[in-house]
């Protein structure tokens, strides 16, 4: 789970909404 959180922080800094949405979808699948 830490890797997902770190990737999410990186994507927020890059402000790429598409990548953030993709990660959120992947996060839901893991849960």
C-alpha positions in Angstrom: 0.0 0.0 0.0 2.9 2.4 0.7 4.0 2.2 -2.9 0.5 3.3 -4.1 0.6 6.3 -1.7 4.0 7.3 -2.8 3.1 7.1 -6.5 -0.1 9.1 -5.8 2.0 11.9 -4.1 4.4 11.9 -7.2 1.4 12.2 -9.5 0.0 15.0 -7.5 3.2 16.9 -7.9 3.2 16.3 -11.6 -0.5 17.3 -11.6 -1.4 14.7 -14.2 -5.1 14.0 -13.6 -5.2 10.9 -15.9 -2.5 9.1 -13.9 -4.2 10.0 -10.6 -7.5 8.6 -11.9 -5.7 5.4 -13.1 -4.1 5.0 -9.7 -7.4 5.5 -7.9 -9.0 2.8 -10.0 -6.1 0.4 -9.3 -6.4 1.2 -5.6 -10.1 0.2 -5.6 -9.2 -3.1 -7.4 -6.7 -3.9 -4.7 -9.2 -3.3 -2.0 
